[in-house]
Amino acid sequence: METIMERDLQLNIIKMIHREVLPATGCTEPVAVALTVAHASAILPGEIKSITLDLSANILKNAMGVGIPGTGMIGLPIAIALGAVIAAPEKELTVLDHFSEEQFAKAKALMEAGIITIRLKDGEVDKLYIEATLEDSEGHTAIAIIEKNHTALKSLTLDGVAQQGQGSHSGQEDEGTTQPYDGPEVPLTFDLVYRFATEMPLEEIRFIEEAARLNKHASQYSLKGQYGHSVGRMIKGELGLKYLGDTAYTRLLASTSAACDARMDGAPVTVMSNSGSGNQGITATMPVLTFAEEEGVSEEKRIRALMLSNLMVIYIKQKLGRLSALCGCVVASTGSACGITYLMGGTKEQIGFAVKNMVGNLTGMICDGAKPSCSLKVTSGVSSAMLSSLLAMEHKVVTSNEGVVDDDIDKSIDNLTSIGRDAMTETDKEVLHIMTHKGK
């Protein structure tokens, strides 16, 4: 017999969601690099003379080919230069939001001065590791390190002396300092995710609607212009309508891929990220929101479906890690499959079927960096989510006799994440090698 969730557990899960579901302007990897530089720049007394970035392979992979909002430019150098000029670490993942023409001009001048060096960090480090070393004209050196989390400042020094960082995730805060969403990491399970999403008082989880609002705005913004590969516009365009039709299914694909198109191309839009990724936030939110709007479901059902999807993504990312060789859209679309199945009237068992169907289908899709073509992978993930939900509603499920799926849902997720976290490590190295040796 299931027991009522303890109040402390409920509150800790809410705090955890607030930590993981955050607004972000631009792809989170180059933004995290810009944030690290901003931390160092903010404490440097003199004029910047040199900037050196030492990055983990996964950060480098995810920051090479993505557009930087408001610049019309791609890649790390402009993000680094803007972080140095803006020097506002308190803005965290919105550090590149709303910079002035003067700041942009200064950033381009820094780039053109040839003082920026980007290197792969030597030795074994976390998959999310960013070290920024800034030197000024007066001989001072500032070093900032962000590790494990896109906003988690591990250390900040000026001339070797520890400094106080700015922002809610500084690792150097005084003992006893508490932030609004401080709290323990809650080890989630499928059962806990389902019960939280379906049993919590509605007013206490209504905040997830802000994710829907932000990501829907990004999608609508994208459809008014030409961004990335324009996957969303294509699906809604003449050829898309002729061959794919105009259905709830195609509208799910279009609304989700459009938001990704804009974000990866560097459009000046803020999205709600999930577990450090804007595309994960988009993919966990837009298919569920669009399906809810198509079906005309109640406000309560919509909110609970959005929460189910987003919390499911947080759960899987707990096991997988912040960055991996496994494409994040596999994780996020598994969340949206749960939300869609719930909106279809699916039971807890059928939602579990949808998860198994996703694990049996998309496990192993590689991540080859953040870039405009992510919208194609997002579209594949959402398409699979819809297929998995439809099969689940017909009580069709990939069984434990087939591949990596287990009878137990949590073990199936363990299998998915162990492949992405551990088994695909060599794949990750080869992907980065290919990306950094093109034309050589």
C-alpha positions, -999 to +999 in steps of 0.1 A: +000+000+000+014+034-010+020+059+018+013+096+017+044+115+006+062+132+035+059+170+035+097+174+038+101+152+008+076+172-012+093+205-004+127+192-012+115+180-046+100+214-053+133+230-044+152+206-066+129+214-096+135+251-091+172+245-092+170+224-124+143+243-143+159+277-150+156+304-177+185+305-201+193+329-230+214+310-256+229+275-255+238+267-220+274+255-227+287+287-243+267+306-218+283+287-189+317+295-205+307+332-207+296+331-171+329+316-159+348+344-177+324+370-162+332+358-127+369+363-134+365+395-152+344+410-124+372+408-099+401+418-123+413+454-115+430+463-147+424+462-185+423+426-198+455+415-215+448+378-221+420+352-217+427+315-215+399+288-213+406+252-204+376+231-211+364+196-207+358+177-240+320+178-235+319+215-230+341+220-261+319+197-281+287+215-271+299+250-276+317+248-310+288+251-335+260+270-318+248+306-324+253+332-298+221+353-292+221+389-306+255+385-323+249+367-356+280+348-348+288+312-339+310+296-313+330+303-282+352+333-290+324+358-291+307+342-260+340+345-241+346+381-252+311+391-242+314+374-208+346+394-202+330+427-212+296+423-195+312+409-163+279+404-146+280+369-131+250+376-109+229+372-141+240+335-143+224+317-174+211+351-187+245+367-186+244+372-224+209+387-223+204+424-234+239+436-239+245+470-255+259+479-289+289+494-270+295+461-251+292+442-284+317+464-301+342+460-272+337+422-273+345+421-310+376+442-304+387+417-278+383+389-303+402+408-330+430+415-306+439+378-306+441+375-268+417+346-264+431+310-262+408+279-260+423+246-249+412+211-240+418+206-203+446+182-196+440+152-173+408+137-159+381+163-151+344+163-147+325+162-180+313+197-172+345+217-164+353+253-173+384+271-162+389+307-172+423+325-166+423+362-171+454+385-169+454+423-169+478+450-178+487+455-141+500+419-137+470+406-119+456+371-126+420+360-120+410+324-122+374+311-121+363+275-123+328+262-129+323+224-125+296+198-125+267+223-129+264+251-155+263+278-127+283+261-099+313+282-092+339+258-076+366+284-071+374+321-078+409+336-071+427+368-077+465+365-076+460+332-058+437+346-030+402+332-028+374+356-036+337+358-029+317+348-060+285+365-072+254+344-079+231+319-062+253+289-070+287+301-058+307+273-042+324+298-019+296+312+001+299+316+038+287+286+059+252+291+069+243+312+039+211+297+024+197+303-011+159+303-019+162+268-034+189+252-013+180+216-004+192+180-007+194+161-039+163+138-038+170+104-053+140+100-076+123+069-089+095+064-115+070+059-087+081+090-068+080+111-100+045+099-109+031+104-074+045+139-071+031+150-104-003+135-098-008+141-061+007+175-052-016+204-045-020+222-078-010+256-065+023+242-054+033+230-088+016+257-109+050+274-114+059+249-141+036+269-164+063+295-167+083+270-186+054+266-210+051+303-214+087+310-221+092+280-245+060+287-264+071+323-269+104+310-283+085+287-307+062+314-319+092+338-323+109+312-345+080+307-368+080+344-377+115+342-391+142+320-406+163+303-380+187+273-382+174+247-405+138+260-402+125+225-394+094+240-376+086+262-406+091+234-430+066+211-412+041+239-412+050+250-448+036+240-482+056+207-486+051+198-450+013+202-452+012+183-485+031+153-473+028+153-435-006+169-432-019+192-405-026+171-374-020+172-337+011+151-344+026+175-369+018+205-347+037+188-318+067+184-341+065+219-355+061+237-322+090+219-305+115+220-334+108+257-340+119+267-305+150+246-310+156+262-344+156+297-329+177+288-299+205+269-317+207+297-343+213+323-316+179+341-317+175+365-288+150+344-269+150+331-234+138+295-228+132+275-197+160+249-195+159+216-177+190+200-160+212+225-177+199+223-212+175+246-231+168+219-257+158+195-229+136+221-214+119+228-248+115+191-256+101+183-221+076+211-224+064+220-259+051+185-270+031+182-238+018+218-239+008+216-276-009+182-271-028+197-241-039+226-262-050+204-290-071+182-267-085+210-247-078+194-214-083+210-180-058+234-165-051+209-138-044+181-162-021+203-183-001+214-153+003+179-140+014+166-174+040+193-177+053+185-142+054+148-149+074+154-181+099+178-165+104+158-133+109+127-154+137+144-172+153+155-140+151+119-127+169+105-158+195+132-158+203+124-121+215+090-134+230+101-167+249+132-156+249+168-168+267+161-201+272+127-219+276+110-252+238+104-252+217+130-270+197+149-244+166+148-266+163+111-259+160+119-222+137+149-227+114+132-252+110+103-228+097+129-203+073+142-229+061+107-238+051+104-201+032+137-202+015+129-235+004+094-223-010+110-191-029+135-212-043+106-233-058+093-201-031+067-196-027+049-163+005+047-143+012+013-160+007+028-195+030+057-187+056+031-177+050+014-210+057+046-228+091+049-210+100+013-220+091+020-256+113+050-256+142+031-241+137+004-266+137+028-295+162+057-290+189+044-267+223+051-281+215+082-302+248+102-300+253+138-290+276+154-316+275+189-300+250+217-298+242+231-332+213+240-355+208+204-366+197+196-330+162+205-342+163+174-364+171+152-334+145+169-313+119+162-340+129+125-341+126+124-303+092+139-302+080+117-331+091+087-311+074+100-280+041+102-298+046+067-312+055+054-278+024+069-262+001+056-288+015+021-284+013+024-246-024+033-248-030+001-268-010-018-241+018-025-266+052-024-249+088-034-256+094-064-233+123-076-213+130-102-239+140-074-263+173-056-261+181-033-232+145-030-218+139-046-183+106-056-167+113-029-141+110+007-153+137+021-131+161-007-143+152+001-179+162+037-172+194+025-155+202+006-186+197+036-208+218+059-186+247+034-181+250+031-218+251+069-222+272+076-192+298+048-193+296+026-224+296+055-249+327+072-234+349+060-263+322+071-288+323+106-272+360+108-277+357+098-314+329+123-320+351+151-306+381+139-326+360+140-358+346+174-350+380+189-343+398+174-372+376+182-402+396+192-432+429+182-416 
